[in-house]
Amino acid sequence: MSSPPMLKFHKLIIFRKYTYMKKLLSIAFASLALLASCKNSESLSQQKAPLPAFDAEGHRGARGLMPENSIPAMIKAIDLGVTTIEMDCHITRDGKVIVTHDPHISHLYARTPEGSDFTREESQQYRVYQMDYEQVRRFDIGSKPFDLFPRQQKMKAHIPLLTDLIDSVQTYLKANNLPQVFYNIEVKSKEGKENEYHPEPARFTQLVVEAVEQKGITPYVIIQSFDKRALQALHQNYPHIRASLLVSNEDSFEENIKQLGFTPDIYSPHQKLVTEELVKKCHEQNIKVVPWSVNTAEGIAQLKALGVDGIISDYPDLFTEQQL
């Protein structure tokens, strides 16, 4: 016996409502799953990767062997087995993060785009914060003999963007099936030089962090600086990134930490400031000790005997000799 027309109509309405609600529930569950996945990915991206048992760092890549802060210097350091590549950053007029140590193009190892040498006085006209990156890139930082580093290989080289350097390093690691290295990036801000040599420290730090987060290497990044304001901005805004306090003053460990206002992941003093007592104090607060710049095998051995957690050197081939 067939159902009355009105009953058939009600059944059809109920069926359609059931189907619609089922679709809504499916969409809702899928959205929740996607949100959970995104949050999980975000959480993973903010996790700090475990530091090496002993951190062998190539200073400015491999400054003693290749043009400093260049991509070839970073690759050389990686070939020599470093666990971390160390570098310096400045900001150009057009807001690009570049890998270079000095606020001016250095007369010590750079030549003009025309291939000419220039004096220290003349270098003042080549302030990178007053130049667009395309201007900066045209200088050759690798062909001029550099008396401080007679073993440095000579080649054409330019000041790279931080993002380009990261791309080159990550590509090289993948192509050669090499382990992931850490990036120790110095924010080269200095009190009293804001808006002359660089942006305000917080803005400077933001630009560097945006570059590394864009490239997805955040868990392997250390931000270091002598400027406590830059590290304070990092700690406040990006606590998921490791902070390293560079130290060249003779203030006590306690005073430096008090001025900083928080406990950094790493305390990075000049090698002459390292004592057994300093190492002990750092370790009591779970702070790693990574001194700079140690350029003899004897120096590396002595500091390692004091219990430091890593060493920054211009000559990463010394790490191979020491079998670190």
C-alpha positions, -999 to 999 in steps of 0.1 A, spaced: 0 0 0 15 33 -10 20 62 14 -2 93 11 13 122 -8 17 144 23 35 116 42 59 112 13 66 149 13 74 149 50 97 120 47 115 137 18 120 169 40 133 149 69 158 130 46 171 162 31 175 178 66 194 147 78 217 148 47 223 185 52 231 181 89 254 152 81 273 174 56 276 202 81 290 178 107 315 165 82 326 200 74 329 209 111 350 178 119 372 185 89 377 221 100 385 210 136 410 185 123 426 211 100 428 236 129 444 210 152 469 202 124 478 239 120 482 244 157 503 213 159 525 225 130 528 259 146 538 243 179 564 222 161 578 252 143 583 270 176 601 241 193 638 247 198 658 218 183 683 202 208 717 219 206 748 198 198 766 181 227 795 204 217 788 232 194 816 238 168 808 272 152 824 287 121 829 324 128 815 345 99 813 311 81 850 303 78 866 337 80 901 324 81 897 304 50 871 321 28 856 356 23 838 364 56 801 362 59 798 350 23 779 320 11 811 302 1 824 307 36 793 290 50 796 261 27 833 257 35 824 256 72 798 230 66 822 209 46 846 210 76 819 196 98 807 226 119 774 222 138 766 259 136 774 287 111 778 321 127 771 353 109 764 391 113 735 411 100 727 446 91 697 463 74 698 482 41 679 514 33 652 493 16 647 471 46 667 440 35 685 419 60 720 414 47 749 393 61 778 416 69 798 427 100 804 464 96 779 493 93 800 504 63 814 484 34 848 475 48 879 490 32 899 461 46 886 434 22 861 451 -2 865 467 -36 841 491 -53 818 479 -81 845 493 -105 872 472 -89 889 500 -70 903 499 -34 892 527 -11 904 541 23 888 539 57 878 575 54 862 568 20 843 538 35 821 563 54 802 571 23 793 534 19 771 531 50 748 501 43 718 515 61 719 544 36 722 522 6 697 499 -12 706 463 -14 713 464 -52 740 490 -45 755 469 -17 755 437 -37 777 452 -64 808 455 -41 833 426 -43 842 413 -8 864 384 -19 891 393 -43 912 417 -23 941 402 -3 934 404 35 966 405 55 948 394 87 939 361 71 966 350 47 950 316 42 918 331 30 910 319 -5 905 347 -30 874 348 -52 847 371 -64 820 373 -37 792 396 -26 773 405 5 743 382 5 708 386 17 701 365 48 673 347 29 695 339 -1 722 326 23 696 303 40 683 291 7 719 282 -5 728 264 27 695 244 29 699 234 -7 735 223 -1 726 203 29 698 185 11 718 179 -21 746 163 -1 725 145 25 742 164 53 728 170 89 709 202 96 732 230 109 722 257 133 723 294 124 739 318 150 728 352 137 741 384 153 720 415 154 746 443 149 728 471 167 746 495 190 732 520 215 733 555 202 734 545 165 697 540 160 684 554 127 720 562 117 736 527 114 704 506 118 668 507 128 656 506 164 667 473 180 632 459 182 626 466 145 660 452 136 653 420 155 618 418 139 633 419 104 658 392 112 631 369 128 607 375 98 635 363 75 643 331 93 606 323 99 599 328 62 625 301 55 612 277 81 644 272 100 633 288 133 640 257 155 677 259 144 682 296 149 701 314 177 699 352 178 730 368 195 739 404 202 760 426 224 730 449 225 708 438 254 679 458 240 678 436 209 677 404 230 651 419 253 629 425 223 636 389 211 627 375 245 595 395 247 582 390 212 598 357 201 605 336 232 605 304 210 639 316 195 671 310 214 689 341 227 727 344 231 743 372 251 776 383 236 800 397 262 832 417 258 830 438 290 845 429 323 813 432 343 804 402 364 782 374 351 756 384 377 756 420 366 753 412 329 724 389 335 707 415 357 711 441 330 697 417 305 666 410 326 661 373 317 681 341 315 695 336 280 700 302 265 737 310 258 763 332 274 790 340 247 820 358 262 854 367 247 877 337 252 898 357 277 868 361 300 862 324 304 870 309 338 860 276 355 839 297 379 821 314 350 813 281 334 800 267 367 778 297 373 763 294 338 757 257 341 739 262 374 714 283 356 712 259 326 730 284 304 754 272 277 788 288 274 801 294 239 832 317 238 846 336 207 869 337 187 893 309 194 919 305 166 944 280 180 943 243 187 958 250 221 931 276 229 903 252 219 918 224 241 921 247 271 886 260 269 872 226 263 890 215 295 872 243 314 838 227 303 826 251 277 797 239 256 810 252 222 835 274 206 834 300 178 864 300 155 876 317 123 893 284 114 868 256 115 894 232 103 908 233 138 877 214 150 886 186 127 921 185 141 907 184 176 882 157 166 854 176 183 
